[in-house]
Amino acid sequence: MGIKYPTADEITEANRRVLAEIKEKKGDRHGLVDVGRKRIETVLDDAILGRGDIYDKAAIILRGLIKKHPFVSGNRRTAFTVTEAFLELNGEHPLVIHDSEVLQGIREEFYSLDEIKHWLKGGKIREFKR
């Protein structure tokens, strides 16, 4: 049985749901940036073609959605939610807890893919420092 991946439409819908459920900023609004769909598809292609186990692919998805910034708002929240759902869809039970500081560190390229993978598996991650 192969790995199951979300579609670009499912990821876009996740952004809509995340913004409806997790309000952080008054100006939050659902929507793709001009080339947002292409950015999502690129992230999915990177994960599909990437080597490694399910957590390696999850790290690629998380970092990719954060770095490529396909949405007008809620990119980090959406990336985390999609990554957690991806792991669950593939029979994993992620132990990671949403941490906005870690997600900001991913955005600023503070963490390697190996560190992100370790964190997604429930491991400790070094404190993000600017």
N, C-alpha and C positions, 0 to 999 in steps of 0.2 A: 504494500500500500504506500503510495507516494505522499509527499508533503502537500498539504492543502494551503493555498494562498488566497487572501482576500482579493476581490476585484477592485479596480479603480472606483467604480460606482459605490461599492460597499465602504471604501475608505472615505469617500466624499460624504456618504450618509452618516458615517461615524462622526465626522466633523460637525454636521448639523446637530446630531444628538448631544455631543459633548458640549457644544455652545448653549444648548437649551438647558442642560442639566448642571453645568459647572460654570457659573457666572463669576468671572474675575474682574473684568473691565467693563465699564459702562458702554464703550464703543464696540464691544465684541459683535461680530456679525459673520454669519455663514457665507461662504462663497470661495470660489477658486480664483487665484490670480490669473492673469492672461494665459500663461502656459502651465497652469497648475496640473491639469490632467496629464500632460506629457511628463511632468516631473514625477507624478505618482507612478506612472507606467515605467519610468526609468528606475525608480526605487525597486519596484517589483521585479523587473528584469535583473537588476543587480543581485537581488536575493535569490532568485531562481537559478541564476548562473553561478552564484557564489559557492565556494567550497565549504565543507564543514557540516556540523550537525544542526539541529533545529534551533539551538541557541545562537549559533553563528549567524544563521539567517535572520533570526529575530533582532540581533544587534544591528545587522545591515538595514533592516526595515526601520528600526527606531532611529538610528543615526540619519538615515537617508531622508525620512519624512521631516525630521527636525531641520537638517541642513538645507534641504531643497526648498523648504518653505512654500508648499503648494497652495496654502489657504490664506485668505485675508486675515483671519484671526484663529487662535487656538491651535496652532501647529504643534506645540509641545504636548499639550493635553491630548490632542488627537493621536499623535504618534505613540504616546504611552498606551492609550486605550486600544489602539489597533494592534500594537505589539503584544499586549497581554491577551487579547482575543485570538491572535494568530497562534500563540503558544497553546492556549486552551483548545482551539480547533484541532490541534495536532496531538492532543492527549497529554499535554504537560499541565502541571499545576504550579504556575509561577508563584514564587514566594516574595517577589519584590513589591515594595510599597512605593507609591507615587512620591517622588521627591523633586520639587521644582528646582532646587539647587543643582542636583545631578543633571537634570534635563538642560539647565542653562549651561552647565559644564560641557555637555555633549554638543550643544549649539556652538560653543566657543572652542571646540576641538581640544578640550582639556584632557579627555579620556580616549584611550585606544579602543579598538573594537574588542580586544581581549578583556579589557577592564569592564566594558559595557556588558559583555557576555557573562562575566563572573557576577556582576551586579544583578543581572536578570535571573540568574540561578539562585539568588538569595544571599549572595556573598557580600562582604563589606567592600566599600569603594572609598578611595581616598577623598578627603574633603576638597571640594572645589574651591580654588583660590584664584582670583584674577591676577 
